[in-house]
Protein backbone atom coordinates (compact mmCIF):
# COMPACT_ATOMS: atom_id res chain seq x y z
CA UNK A 1 0.00 0.00 0.00
CA UNK A 2 1.48 3.41 -0.93
CA UNK A 3 2.41 5.95 1.75
CA UNK A 4 3.21 9.66 1.74
CA UNK A 5 5.16 11.91 4.06
CA UNK A 6 3.79 15.45 3.77
CA UNK A 7 5.37 18.57 5.30
CA UNK A 8 3.25 21.73 5.31
CA UNK A 9 4.55 25.20 6.23
CA UNK A 10 2.92 28.57 6.72
CA UNK A 11 0.34 29.59 9.28
CA UNK A 12 -0.76 26.03 9.95
CA UNK A 13 -0.64 25.77 13.74
CA UNK A 14 -3.52 26.99 15.89
CA UNK A 15 -5.92 26.93 12.91
CA UNK A 16 -7.34 23.39 13.32
CA UNK A 17 -5.03 21.98 10.63
CA UNK A 18 -4.36 18.75 12.53
CA UNK A 19 -7.97 18.01 13.39
CA UNK A 20 -9.27 18.73 9.90
CA UNK A 21 -6.43 16.68 8.40
CA UNK A 22 -7.50 13.79 10.61
CA UNK A 23 -11.16 14.18 9.57
CA UNK A 24 -10.24 14.33 5.87
CA UNK A 25 -7.85 11.38 6.08
CA UNK A 26 -10.40 9.21 7.85
CA UNK A 27 -13.11 10.12 5.35
CA UNK A 28 -10.71 9.10 2.57
CA UNK A 29 -10.01 5.75 4.24
CA UNK A 30 -6.39 6.58 5.04
CA UNK A 31 -4.36 5.56 8.08
CA UNK A 32 -1.41 7.39 9.61
CA UNK A 33 -0.85 10.44 11.78
CA UNK A 34 -0.50 14.22 11.82
CA UNK A 35 1.55 16.36 14.21
CA UNK A 36 2.91 19.87 14.68
CA UNK A 37 6.63 20.41 14.15
CA UNK A 38 8.90 22.48 16.36
CA UNK A 39 9.57 24.72 13.34
CA UNK A 40 5.90 25.80 13.18
CA UNK A 41 4.73 23.48 10.42
CA UNK A 42 2.70 20.31 10.24
CA UNK A 43 3.99 16.84 9.38
CA UNK A 44 1.71 14.12 8.04
CA UNK A 45 2.25 10.42 7.44
CA UNK A 46 -0.57 8.81 5.46
CA UNK A 47 -1.00 5.45 3.79
CA UNK A 48 -3.79 4.03 1.67
CA UNK A 49 -5.15 4.00 -1.85
CA UNK A 50 -3.28 6.21 -4.36
CA UNK A 51 -6.36 8.31 -5.25
CA UNK A 52 -7.06 8.98 -1.57
CA UNK A 53 -3.44 9.96 -0.92
CA UNK A 54 -3.56 12.34 -3.87
CA UNK A 55 -6.80 13.90 -2.57
CA UNK A 56 -5.24 14.49 0.87
CA UNK A 57 -2.12 15.96 -0.74
CA UNK A 58 -4.23 18.36 -2.81
CA UNK A 59 -6.24 19.39 0.28
CA UNK A 60 -2.99 20.17 2.15
CA UNK A 61 -2.23 22.93 -0.37
CA UNK A 62 -5.00 25.07 1.14
CA UNK A 63 -5.95 23.32 4.41
CA UNK A 64 -8.77 24.60 6.63
CA UNK A 65 -10.24 28.08 5.98
CA UNK A 66 -8.07 29.91 8.55
CA UNK A 67 -4.77 28.35 7.40
CA UNK A 68 -2.25 30.13 5.19
CA UNK A 69 -0.23 27.42 3.48
CA UNK A 70 3.14 28.53 2.08
CA UNK A 71 4.57 25.21 0.94
CA UNK A 72 3.79 21.51 0.76
CA UNK A 73 6.52 18.94 0.27
CA UNK A 74 5.32 15.41 -0.42
CA UNK A 75 7.47 12.30 -0.63
CA UNK A 76 6.65 8.65 -1.16
CA UNK A 77 7.80 6.62 1.85
CA UNK A 78 7.60 3.05 3.17
CA UNK A 79 4.30 1.95 4.61
CA UNK A 80 3.90 1.31 8.34
CA UNK A 81 0.61 -0.65 8.39
CA UNK A 82 -1.05 1.62 10.97
CA UNK A 83 -4.57 0.78 12.14
CA UNK A 84 -6.07 4.30 12.28
CA UNK A 85 -5.37 7.97 11.57
CA UNK A 86 -4.35 9.82 14.76
CA UNK A 87 -3.15 13.18 15.98
CA UNK A 88 0.36 12.57 17.31
CA UNK A 89 2.15 14.69 19.87
DSSP file (Angstrom, degrees, kcal/mol; ACC not computed):
  #  RESIDUE AA STRUCTURE BP1 BP2  ACC     N-H-->O    O-->H-N    N-H-->O    O-->H-N    TCO  KAPPA ALPHA  PHI   PSI    X-CA   Y-CA   Z-CA
    1    1 A X              0   0    0      0, 0.0    78,-0.2     0, 0.0    80,-0.1   0.000 360.0 360.0 360.0 131.5    0.0    0.0    0.0
    2    2 A X        -     0   0    0     46,-0.5    46,-2.0    45,-0.1     2,-0.3  -0.234 360.0-165.0 -66.0 155.1    1.5    3.4   -0.9
    3    3 A X  E     -AB  47  77A   0     74,-0.5    74,-2.1    44,-0.2     2,-0.4  -0.995   4.9-156.3-142.6 147.2    2.4    5.9    1.7
    4    4 A X  E     -AB  46  76A   0     42,-3.2    42,-2.4    -2,-0.3     2,-0.5  -0.941   9.6-153.4-122.5 144.7    3.2    9.7    1.7
    5    5 A X  E     -AB  45  75A   0     70,-2.7    70,-2.5    -2,-0.4     2,-0.5  -0.989  23.8-170.7-108.6 124.4    5.2   11.9    4.1
    6    6 A X  E     -AB  44  74A   0     38,-2.9    38,-2.8    -2,-0.5     2,-0.5  -0.971  11.6-167.8-124.1 127.8    3.8   15.5    3.8
    7    7 A X  E     -AB  43  73A   0     66,-2.5    66,-2.5    -2,-0.5     2,-0.4  -0.968   9.1-170.2-115.7 124.1    5.4   18.6    5.3
    8    8 A X  E     -AB  42  72A   0     34,-3.0    34,-2.4    -2,-0.5     2,-0.3  -0.943   3.1-173.7-118.0 132.1    3.3   21.7    5.3
    9    9 A X  E     + B   0  71A   0     62,-2.4    61,-3.0    -2,-0.4    62,-1.2  -0.826  39.5  62.7-122.2 164.4    4.6   25.2    6.2
   10   10 A X  E    S- B   0  69A   0     -2,-0.3     2,-1.5    59,-0.3     3,-0.2  -0.902 107.6 -20.2 124.4-154.3    2.9   28.6    6.7
   11   11 A X  E    S+ B   0  68A   0     57,-2.3    57,-1.7    -2,-0.3    30,-0.1  -0.687  88.7 129.8 -88.9  85.5    0.3   29.6    9.3
   12   12 A X        +     0   0    0     -2,-1.5     2,-0.4    28,-0.6     5,-0.4   0.337  42.5  82.9-124.2   2.3   -0.8   26.0   10.0
   13   13 A X  S    S+     0   0    0     -3,-0.2    29,-0.1    27,-0.2    28,-0.0  -0.909  95.3  18.4-109.3 141.1   -0.6   25.8   13.7
   14   14 A X  S    S+     0   0    0     -2,-0.4    -1,-0.2    53,-0.0    -2,-0.0   0.650 102.3  92.3  78.8  15.8   -3.5   27.0   15.9
   15   15 A X  S    S-     0   0    0     -3,-0.3    51,-0.3    50,-0.0    52,-0.2   0.068 106.4 -99.9-127.9  22.0   -5.9   26.9   12.9
   16   16 A X  S  > S+     0   0    0     50,-0.1     4,-2.1     1,-0.1     5,-0.2   0.733  77.0 140.3  67.3  24.7   -7.3   23.4   13.3
   17   17 A X  H  >  +     0   0    0     -5,-0.4     4,-2.1     2,-0.2     5,-0.2   0.930  69.8  47.3 -63.9 -45.2   -5.0   22.0   10.6
   18   18 A X  H  > S+     0   0    0     -6,-0.2     4,-2.5     1,-0.2    -1,-0.2   0.942 113.7  45.8 -63.8 -47.6   -4.4   18.8   12.5
   19   19 A X  H  > S+     0   0    0      1,-0.2     4,-2.2     2,-0.2    -1,-0.2   0.894 115.3  45.9 -66.8 -38.3   -8.0   18.0   13.4
   20   20 A X  H  X S+     0   0    0     -4,-2.1     4,-2.5     2,-0.2    -1,-0.2   0.837 110.7  54.2 -74.2 -29.9   -9.3   18.7    9.9
   21   21 A X  H  X S+     0   0    0     -4,-2.1     4,-3.0    -5,-0.2     5,-0.2   0.938 109.4  48.7 -62.3 -45.9   -6.4   16.7    8.4
   22   22 A X  H  X S+     0   0    0     -4,-2.5     4,-2.5     2,-0.2     5,-0.2   0.927 111.8  48.4 -60.0 -45.9   -7.5   13.8   10.6
   23   23 A X  H  X S+     0   0    0     -4,-2.2     4,-2.3     2,-0.2    -1,-0.2   0.936 114.7  45.4 -59.8 -47.5  -11.2   14.2    9.6
   24   24 A X  H  X S+     0   0    0     -4,-2.5     4,-1.5     2,-0.2    -2,-0.2   0.926 112.7  50.1 -62.9 -45.8  -10.2   14.3    5.9
   25   25 A X  H  <>S+     0   0    0     -4,-3.0     5,-2.8     1,-0.2     4,-0.3   0.919 111.9  47.6 -61.4 -44.1   -7.8   11.4    6.1
   26   26 A X  H ><5S+     0   0    0     -4,-2.5     3,-1.4    -5,-0.2    -1,-0.2   0.909 109.8  52.3 -64.5 -40.6  -10.4    9.2    7.8
   27   27 A X  H 3<5S+     0   0    0     -4,-2.3    -1,-0.2     1,-0.3    -2,-0.2   0.784 109.5  51.0 -66.3 -24.6  -13.1   10.1    5.3
   28   28 A X  T 3<5S-     0   0    0     -4,-1.5    -1,-0.3    -3,-0.2    21,-0.2   0.449 118.6-112.8 -88.7  -2.1  -10.7    9.1    2.6
   29   29 A X  T < 5 +     0   0    0     -3,-1.4    -3,-0.2    -4,-0.3     2,-0.2   0.730  67.9 144.9  78.6  22.2  -10.0    5.7    4.2
   30   30 A X      < -     0   0    0     -5,-2.8     2,-0.3    -6,-0.2    -1,-0.2  -0.577  35.9-152.9 -92.4 155.3   -6.4    6.6    5.0
   31   31 A X  E     +C   47   0A   0     16,-2.3    16,-2.7    -2,-0.2     2,-0.3  -0.857  46.7  76.5-118.3 161.2   -4.4    5.6    8.1
   32   32 A X  E     -Cd  46  85A   0     52,-2.6    54,-2.2    -2,-0.3     2,-0.3  -0.999  65.8 -83.2 144.7-145.9   -1.4    7.4    9.6
   33   33 A X  E     -Cd  45  86A   0     12,-2.5    12,-2.7    -2,-0.3     2,-0.3  -0.979  16.2-149.3-157.7 164.4   -0.9   10.4   11.8
   34   34 A X  E     +Cd  44  87A   0     52,-1.6    54,-2.6    -2,-0.3     2,-0.3  -0.992  22.7 166.4-138.1 142.8   -0.5   14.2   11.8
   35   35 A X  E     -C   43   0A   0      8,-2.4     8,-3.1    -2,-0.3     2,-0.2  -0.992  35.7-106.2-153.2 156.7    1.6   16.4   14.2
   36   36 A X  E     -C   42   0A   0     52,-0.4     2,-0.3    -2,-0.3     6,-0.3  -0.518  34.5-136.7 -76.1 151.5    2.9   19.9   14.7
   37   37 A X    >   -     0   0    0      4,-2.3     3,-1.6    -2,-0.2    -1,-0.0  -0.751  19.0-118.3-105.1 159.8    6.6   20.4   14.2
   38   38 A X  T 3  S+     0   0    0     -2,-0.3    -1,-0.1     1,-0.3    -2,-0.0   0.732 113.3  63.6 -65.7 -21.7    8.9   22.5   16.4
   39   39 A X  T 3  S-     0   0    0      1,-0.0    -1,-0.3     0, 0.0     3,-0.1   0.423 124.2 -99.2 -84.9   1.5    9.6   24.7   13.3
   40   40 A X  S <  S+     0   0    0     -3,-1.6   -28,-0.6     1,-0.3   -27,-0.2   0.511  88.9 104.3  96.8   5.3    5.9   25.8   13.2
   41   41 A X        -     0   0    0    -32,-0.1    -4,-2.3   -30,-0.1     2,-0.4  -0.246  67.7-110.1-102.7-166.4    4.7   23.5   10.4
   42   42 A X  E     -AC   8  36A   0    -34,-2.4   -34,-3.0    -6,-0.3     2,-0.4  -0.994  20.3-157.1-130.4 137.4    2.7   20.3   10.2
   43   43 A X  E     -AC   7  35A   0     -8,-3.1    -8,-2.4    -2,-0.4     2,-0.4  -0.943  11.4-170.8-115.4 136.1    4.0   16.8    9.4
   44   44 A X  E     -AC   6  34A   0    -38,-2.8   -38,-2.9    -2,-0.4     2,-0.5  -0.984  13.9-169.3-129.5 136.0    1.7   14.1    8.0
   45   45 A X  E     +AC   5  33A   0    -12,-2.7   -12,-2.5    -2,-0.4     2,-0.4  -0.997  22.3 169.1-117.5 124.8    2.2   10.4    7.4
   46   46 A X  E     -AC   4  32A   0    -42,-2.4   -42,-3.2    -2,-0.5     2,-0.3  -0.996  13.2-175.9-138.5 141.9   -0.6    8.8    5.5
   47   47 A X  E     +AC   3  31A   0    -16,-2.7   -16,-2.3    -2,-0.4     2,-0.3  -0.990  34.1  81.4-136.7 147.5   -1.0    5.5    3.8
   48   48 A X  S    S-     0   0    0    -46,-2.0   -46,-0.5    -2,-0.3   -18,-0.1  -0.991  75.9  -2.7 158.8-156.7   -3.8    4.0    1.7
   49   49 A X     >  -     0   0    0     -2,-0.3     4,-2.4   -21,-0.2     3,-0.3  -0.370  63.5-121.3 -67.5 143.2   -5.1    4.0   -1.9
   50   50 A X  H  > S+     0   0    0      1,-0.2     4,-2.4     2,-0.2     5,-0.2   0.874 111.3  51.3 -54.6 -42.9   -3.3    6.2   -4.4
   51   51 A X  H  > S+     0   0    0      1,-0.2     4,-2.0     2,-0.2    -1,-0.2   0.884 111.2  48.4 -63.8 -37.5   -6.4    8.3   -5.2
   52   52 A X  H  > S+     0   0    0     -3,-0.3     4,-2.2     2,-0.2    -2,-0.2   0.893 110.7  50.4 -69.5 -40.0   -7.1    9.0   -1.6
   53   53 A X  H  X S+     0   0    0     -4,-2.4     4,-2.5     1,-0.2    -2,-0.2   0.912 110.6  50.1 -62.5 -42.1   -3.4   10.0   -0.9
   54   54 A X  H  X S+     0   0    0     -4,-2.4     4,-2.5    -5,-0.2    -2,-0.2   0.896 109.0  51.8 -63.3 -40.0   -3.6   12.3   -3.9
   55   55 A X  H  X S+     0   0    0     -4,-2.0     4,-2.1     2,-0.2    -1,-0.2   0.900 111.0  47.2 -64.2 -41.1   -6.8   13.9   -2.6
   56   56 A X  H  X S+     0   0    0     -4,-2.2     4,-2.1     2,-0.2    -2,-0.2   0.918 111.2  51.8 -65.5 -42.6   -5.2   14.5    0.9
   57   57 A X  H  X S+     0   0    0     -4,-2.5     4,-0.7     1,-0.2    -2,-0.2   0.921 110.4  48.2 -59.4 -44.6   -2.1   16.0   -0.7
   58   58 A X  H >< S+     0   0    0     -4,-2.5     3,-0.9     1,-0.2     4,-0.2   0.894 109.7  52.6 -63.5 -40.1   -4.2   18.4   -2.8
   59   59 A X  H >X S+     0   0    0     -4,-2.1     4,-3.3     1,-0.2     3,-2.0   0.881 100.0  63.6 -62.3 -37.9   -6.2   19.4    0.3
   60   60 A X  H 3< S+     0   0    0     -4,-2.1    -1,-0.2     1,-0.3    -2,-0.2   0.733  87.2  72.0 -61.2 -22.2   -3.0   20.2    2.1
   61   61 A X  T << S+     0   0    0     -3,-0.9    -1,-0.3    -4,-0.7    -2,-0.2   0.645 120.7  11.9 -71.3 -12.9   -2.2   22.9   -0.4
   62   62 A X  T <4 S-     0   0    0     -3,-2.0     7,-0.3    -4,-0.2    -2,-0.2   0.573  90.4-177.2-129.4 -32.2   -5.0   25.1    1.1
   63   63 A X     <  -     0   0    0     -4,-3.3    -2,-0.1    -5,-0.1   -46,-0.1  -0.156  50.8 -12.6  65.4-160.6   -6.0   23.3    4.4
   64   64 A X  S >  S-     0   0    0    -49,-0.1     3,-1.8     1,-0.1   -47,-0.1  -0.238  81.9 -95.3 -69.6 165.0   -8.8   24.6    6.6
   65   65 A X  T 3  S+     0   0    0      1,-0.3    -1,-0.1     3,-0.1    -2,-0.0   0.803 122.3  48.3 -53.9 -35.7  -10.2   28.1    6.0
   66   66 A X  T 3  S+     0   0    0    -51,-0.3    -1,-0.3     2,-0.0     2,-0.1   0.500  91.7 100.9 -88.0  -1.7   -8.1   29.9    8.5
   67   67 A X    <   -     0   0    0     -3,-1.8     2,-0.4   -52,-0.2   -55,-0.2  -0.483  56.4-156.3 -80.6 152.2   -4.8   28.4    7.4
   68   68 A X  E     -B   11   0A   0    -57,-1.7   -57,-2.3    -2,-0.1     2,-0.4  -0.837  16.4-160.3-126.6  92.4   -2.3   30.1    5.2
   69   69 A X  E     +B   10   0A   0     -2,-0.4   -59,-0.3    -7,-0.3     3,-0.1  -0.584  18.3 174.2 -79.5 128.2   -0.2   27.4    3.5
   70   70 A X  E     +     0   0A   0    -61,-3.0     2,-0.3    -2,-0.4   -60,-0.2   0.799  65.9   0.2 -98.9 -40.9    3.1   28.5    2.1
   71   71 A X  E     -B    9   0A   0    -62,-1.2   -62,-2.4     2,-0.0     2,-0.4  -0.999  49.8-161.5-151.5 152.2    4.6   25.2    0.9
   72   72 A X  E     -B    8   0A   0     -2,-0.3     2,-0.5   -64,-0.2   -64,-0.2  -0.988   8.6-170.5-133.5 123.0    3.8   21.5    0.8
   73   73 A X  E     -B    7   0A   0    -66,-2.5   -66,-2.5    -2,-0.4     2,-0.4  -0.968   9.3-172.8-116.6 120.2    6.5   18.9    0.3
   74   74 A X  E     +B    6   0A   0     -2,-0.5     2,-0.4   -68,-0.2   -68,-0.2  -0.939   5.3 177.4-119.2 132.3    5.3   15.4   -0.4
   75   75 A X  E     -B    5   0A   0    -70,-2.5   -70,-2.7    -2,-0.4     2,-0.4  -0.983  31.5-119.1-131.3 143.9    7.5   12.3   -0.6
   76   76 A X  E     +B    4   0A   0     -2,-0.4     2,-0.3   -72,-0.2   -72,-0.2  -0.668  43.5 174.2 -76.4 135.8    6.6    8.6   -1.2
   77   77 A X  E     -B    3   0A   0    -74,-2.1   -74,-0.5    -2,-0.4     2,-0.1  -0.821  36.5 -75.3-135.6 173.3    7.8    6.6    1.9
   78   78 A X        -     0   0    0     -2,-0.3   -76,-0.1     1,-0.1     2,-0.0  -0.456  52.6-110.5 -71.6 143.8    7.6    3.1    3.2
   79   79 A X        -     0   0    0    -78,-0.2    -1,-0.1    -2,-0.1   -76,-0.1  -0.331  21.0-164.4 -71.9 157.3    4.3    1.9    4.6
   80   80 A X        -     0   0    0      2,-0.1    -1,-0.1    -2,-0.0   -48,-0.1   0.424  32.1-127.3-120.9  -5.1    3.9    1.3    8.3
   81   81 A X        -     0   0    0      1,-0.2     2,-0.2   -80,-0.1   -49,-0.1   0.923  39.9-178.2  57.5  49.6    0.6   -0.7    8.4
   82   82 A X        -     0   0    0      1,-0.1    -1,-0.2   -51,-0.1    -2,-0.1  -0.511  27.2-139.8 -80.7 149.5   -1.0    1.6   11.0
   83   83 A X  S    S+     0   0    0     -2,-0.2     2,-0.2   -52,-0.1    -1,-0.1   0.698  75.0   3.6 -83.8 -19.2   -4.6    0.8   12.1
   84   84 A X  S    S-     0   0    0    -52,-0.1   -52,-2.6     2,-0.0     2,-0.5  -0.848  75.3 -98.2-151.5 178.7   -6.1    4.3   12.3
   85   85 A X  E     +d   32   0A   0    -54,-0.3   -52,-0.3    -2,-0.2     2,-0.2  -0.969  50.4 175.2-113.0 118.6   -5.4    8.0   11.6
   86   86 A X  E     -d   33   0A   0    -54,-2.2   -52,-1.6    -2,-0.5     2,-0.7  -0.744  38.6-115.1-122.2 164.0   -4.3    9.8   14.8
   87   87 A X  E     -d   34   0A   0     -2,-0.2     2,-0.2   -54,-0.2   -52,-0.2  -0.914  40.5-156.3 -96.1 115.2   -3.1   13.2   16.0
   88   88 A X              0   0    0    -54,-2.6   -52,-0.4    -2,-0.7   -55,-0.0  -0.558 360.0 360.0 -92.7 156.3    0.4   12.6   17.3
   89   89 A X              0   0    0     -2,-0.2    -1,-0.1   -54,-0.1   -54,-0.1   0.382 360.0 360.0-104.0 360.0    2.1   14.7   19.9
